[in-house]
Amino acid sequence: MPKPFRLIDEKFSPADNELQWTYELKITFNYQDVVAITITDHYRKKPGREWITNELILEIIEKRFHNKKAEPIDYPGVRKVFKRETTYQAKNYRFFFWFKDNATNHLWIKNIHPID
């Protein structure tokens, strides 16, 4: 049975034109204690990703991001954006994310997609 994750907030952002879900999830990433994860609906906007769910994303983050370190990618602007590729249940995924508002305890998951 999948682990239930605690939803803290769900809202629509008119500025970004996207749904955003914030969950309580405790992991350590880049030596920082993370207590919350926000997932945007960006991953749902491309056809063929209907099988990806927020719960799947949270499971992958919990199992494949905990106690891991990553360097930010070269990305324009002041935000430090991370790209992480990982395998979970024999499928490969690519995540794009950052720390929300430059905090160190809240990850913002912008996109996830399967890779071949």
C-alpha positions in Angstrom: 0.0 0.0 0.0 1.4 3.4 -0.9 2.6 5.7 1.8 0.2 8.5 2.5 1.7 11.9 2.2 0.2 14.9 4.0 -1.1 17.6 1.7 -0.5 21.0 3.3 -1.9 23.3 0.6 -3.4 23.2 -2.9 -3.9 26.3 -5.0 -4.0 27.7 -8.4 -1.4 30.4 -9.3 -2.8 32.9 -11.8 0.6 34.4 -12.2 2.2 31.1 -13.3 -1.1 29.6 -14.7 -0.6 26.4 -12.8 -1.9 24.2 -10.0 0.5 23.8 -7.0 0.4 21.2 -4.3 2.5 21.5 -1.2 3.2 18.4 0.9 4.9 17.7 4.1 7.8 15.4 3.4 11.0 15.2 5.5 14.2 14.4 3.7 17.8 15.6 3.6 19.0 17.0 0.3 22.3 18.8 -0.3 23.0 18.5 3.4 19.8 20.6 4.1 16.8 19.3 6.1 13.8 19.6 3.8 10.3 19.7 5.4 8.1 20.6 2.4 7.8 19.9 -1.3 5.7 21.8 -3.7 4.8 20.1 -7.0 3.4 22.1 -9.9 1.1 20.6 -12.6 3.6 21.4 -15.3 4.3 17.6 -15.8 0.6 17.0 -16.6 0.5 19.4 -19.5 2.2 17.0 -22.0 0.1 14.1 -23.3 1.2 10.6 -22.3 2.1 11.5 -18.7 -1.3 10.7 -17.2 0.2 7.7 -15.2 2.6 10.1 -13.3 1.0 11.2 -10.1 2.0 13.4 -7.2 2.2 10.3 -5.0 4.6 8.7 -7.4 6.7 11.9 -7.5 6.8 12.0 -3.7 7.8 8.3 -3.5 10.7 8.9 -5.9 11.8 12.0 -4.0 11.7 10.1 -0.7 13.6 7.1 -2.0 16.0 8.7 -4.5 16.7 12.2 -3.2 17.1 11.6 0.5 20.7 12.0 1.6 21.8 12.9 -1.9 23.7 15.9 -3.2 23.5 17.7 -6.6 25.1 20.7 -8.2 22.8 23.3 -9.9 22.8 23.4 -13.7 23.7 26.4 -15.8 20.4 28.3 -15.9 19.7 32.0 -16.6 18.6 34.1 -13.7 19.3 34.1 -10.0 17.6 30.9 -9.1 19.8 27.7 -8.6 18.0 25.1 -10.7 18.8 21.4 -10.3 18.3 18.6 -12.8 18.4 15.1 -11.4 18.0 11.9 -13.3 17.1 8.8 -11.4 15.6 5.3 -11.8 12.6 4.1 -9.9 10.8 0.8 -10.4 12.7 0.1 -13.6 11.8 3.5 -15.2 14.0 6.5 -15.7 13.0 10.0 -14.7 14.3 13.5 -15.1 13.4 16.1 -12.5 13.8 19.9 -12.7 13.5 21.7 -9.3 14.9 24.3 -6.9 14.7 25.5 -3.4 11.6 27.6 -3.0 12.3 31.3 -2.7 15.9 30.5 -1.9 14.9 28.7 1.3 16.8 25.6 2.3 14.0 23.6 3.7 11.4 23.6 0.9 11.9 22.0 -2.6 9.9 23.3 -5.6 9.4 20.5 -8.2 8.7 22.3 -11.5 8.8 19.3 -13.9 9.3 15.6 -14.1 9.2 13.4 -17.1 10.2 9.9 -18.1 13.4 9.4 -20.1 14.4 6.6 -22.4 
